[in-house]
Amino acid sequence: MKASGFEFRFRAALIGLLYYIGFAVYGYDHTPAVQAMANWILGPHSPHGILLERILIESGALLVAFGAVARTWGAAYLRANIVHDAQLHATELIADGPYRYVRHPLYFGSIVANVGLAFVASRLGFVIIVVMLTLLYVRLAGREEAQLAERQGEPHRAFCEKVPRLWPALRARVPATGAKPQWGQALLGEAFMWGFAL
C-alpha cells in the first residue's frame, strides 16, 4: 500500500484537510471524545467524570509532546529541506539516531501526536483523525520505501528486515553510523509540532 505522487506532493495539505474535517464534524457530533471515554470508563453521570476528562486531555497533551520529541529526534538526522520537501528523496539511507529503532520516526511521532490531538475532537472526529491520518502515514511510508528499494536495492532490503516500519523496537536494530544530529534545524523544523504540544 503506497501513496500516489499527488498524495506525497500535497501531503501537508491532505493532513491539514483531515484535521479540518476531524474537528469540523463537531457540527454533527457534539459529544467530545474525552467525555465519551469518561462515560465509558466510569459510567454516565459519575461525579468523577470531569476529573477523568481533564486527565485524558492532559494525557493527550503528553502524547503530542512525545510525538514532537520523536519527530524532532528523527528530523535531527535529516536536513530540514528533506523533511518538508514536496519531492521524495531516496538517495541516502539514514541508519542512525531513531532510525536504528524505527524506519519512519517522523511518521511514528505524527501518529502518536494525532492520537493526543484527537482527544479534543468529537467522537467521530477522533476516529477520522486517528484512522484516516494513520492510513495516510502508512501509505506515505510505503511510497518512500518503494522508491528507496528501487534506488538502493540490497542495503535497503537488509535495513527493512532488521528495523520495524512504524512501531519502534525497544533496542537498536542496527549499529550507529556516527552521524551527528543537527538539533537547531530539527527544533526549528518541528516548531509547529511543539506548538501543538504547548
C-alpha positions in Angstrom: 0.0 0.0 0.0 1.7 3.2 -1.2 0.7 6.8 -1.7 0.4 8.3 -5.2 2.7 11.1 -6.3 -0.2 13.5 -5.7 -0.6 12.3 -2.1 3.1 12.7 -1.5 3.5 16.1 -3.1 0.4 17.5 -1.3 0.8 15.6 2.0 0.8 18.7 4.1 -2.5 19.9 2.5 -4.0 16.5 2.9 -3.0 16.3 6.6 -4.5 19.8 7.2 -7.7 18.8 5.4 -8.1 15.7 7.5 -7.6 17.8 10.7 -10.2 20.3 9.4 -12.7 17.6 8.7 -11.9 15.8 12.0 -12.7 19.0 14.0 -15.5 20.3 11.7 -17.6 17.2 12.4 -18.3 18.8 15.9 -21.2 20.3 14.0 -22.7 16.8 13.6 -21.4 15.0 16.7 -21.5 17.3 19.7 -20.0 14.8 22.2 -16.3 15.4 22.9 -14.2 12.2 22.7 -12.9 12.6 26.2 -16.5 12.8 27.6 -17.4 9.7 25.7 -14.3 7.9 27.1 -15.0 9.1 30.6 -18.6 7.9 30.4 -17.5 4.5 29.0 -14.9 4.1 31.8 -16.9 5.4 34.8 -20.4 5.3 33.5 -22.6 8.3 32.7 -23.2 10.9 35.5 -20.2 9.9 37.5 -19.1 12.6 40.0 -15.5 11.9 38.8 -16.3 12.3 35.1 -14.9 15.8 34.8 -11.7 14.9 36.6 -11.2 11.9 34.3 -11.9 14.1 31.2 -9.1 16.5 32.4 -6.7 13.6 33.0 -7.5 12.4 29.5 -6.9 15.8 28.0 -3.5 16.1 29.8 -2.7 12.6 28.7 -3.4 13.7 25.1 -1.0 16.7 25.6 1.7 14.3 26.8 1.1 12.2 23.7 1.5 15.2 21.5 4.7 16.2 23.3 6.1 12.6 22.9 5.2 12.8 19.2 7.1 16.1 19.0 10.1 14.5 20.7 10.1 11.6 18.2 9.7 13.8 15.2 12.5 16.2 16.4 14.9 13.4 17.1 14.2 12.0 13.6 14.4 15.4 11.9 17.8 16.0 13.6 19.3 13.3 11.4 17.7 14.7 8.2 18.2 18.0 6.5 15.2 20.3 7.1 14.7 20.7 3.3 14.2 17.0 3.1 11.6 16.8 5.9 9.3 19.4 4.4 10.1 19.0 0.7 7.3 18.0 -1.7 9.8 15.8 -3.6 10.8 12.4 -2.5 14.5 12.0 -1.6 15.7 8.4 -1.9 19.4 8.9 -2.4 20.6 8.3 1.1 19.8 5.6 3.7 19.6 7.1 7.2 20.5 4.5 9.8 21.4 6.5 12.9 19.6 8.1 15.9 15.9 6.9 16.0 16.3 5.2 12.6 18.1 2.4 14.4 14.8 1.6 16.2 12.1 2.5 13.6 12.3 3.2 9.8 9.9 6.2 9.9 10.3 8.0 13.3 8.6 11.2 11.9 5.5 9.2 10.9 5.6 7.3 14.2 5.7 10.6 16.1 2.9 12.1 14.0 0.7 9.1 14.6 1.2 9.3 18.4 0.7 13.1 18.3 -2.5 12.6 16.2 -4.0 10.4 18.9 -3.3 13.0 21.5 -4.7 15.8 19.4 -7.8 13.7 18.7 -8.7 13.7 22.4 -10.0 17.2 22.0 -12.2 16.3 19.0 -15.6 14.8 19.0 -16.2 11.0 18.9 -16.5 11.0 15.1 -13.6 13.5 14.8 -11.4 11.2 17.0 -12.0 8.3 14.6 -11.4 10.4 11.5 -8.2 12.0 12.8 -6.7 8.7 14.1 -7.8 6.3 11.4 -7.5 8.5 8.3 -4.2 10.1 9.2 -2.7 6.8 10.3 -3.7 5.3 6.9 -2.2 8.3 5.1 1.1 7.9 7.0 1.2 4.2 6.2 0.7 5.0 2.5 3.4 7.7 2.6 5.8 5.3 4.2 5.0 2.7 1.5 5.8 5.2 -1.2 9.1 6.2 0.3 10.2 2.6 0.9 9.3 1.6 -2.7 11.5 4.3 -4.1 14.3 3.5 -1.6 14.2 -0.1 -2.5 14.3 0.7 -6.2 17.3 3.1 -5.8 19.3 1.3 -3.1 18.4 -2.3 -3.6 20.0 -4.8 -1.1 21.2 -2.3 1.5 17.6 -1.0 1.9 16.2 -4.5 1.9 18.6 -5.6 4.7 17.7 -2.5 6.7 14.0 -3.2 6.3 14.5 -6.8 7.6 16.1 -5.5 10.8 14.3 -2.3 11.6 10.5 -2.1 12.1 8.5 0.1 9.9 6.3 2.3 12.2 6.4 0.8 15.7 9.8 1.2 17.3 11.9 -1.7 18.6 12.9 -1.5 22.3 16.6 -1.7 21.4 18.6 -0.6 18.4 18.4 -3.0 15.5 21.4 -1.7 13.5 24.8 -0.2 14.7 25.3 3.5 14.8 27.0 5.1 11.8 28.3 8.1 13.7 26.1 10.7 12.0 25.8 13.9 14.0 22.3 15.3 14.8 21.5 18.9 13.8 19.3 19.9 16.8 18.9 23.5 15.8 17.4 22.8 12.4 15.3 20.0 13.9 13.8 22.2 16.6 13.1 24.9 14.1 11.6 22.5 11.5 9.3 20.9 14.2 8.2 24.1 15.8 4.7 23.6 14.6 4.5 20.2 16.4 5.9 21.8 19.6 3.2 24.5 19.2 0.5 21.8 19.2 2.0 20.3 22.3 2.0 23.6 24.1 
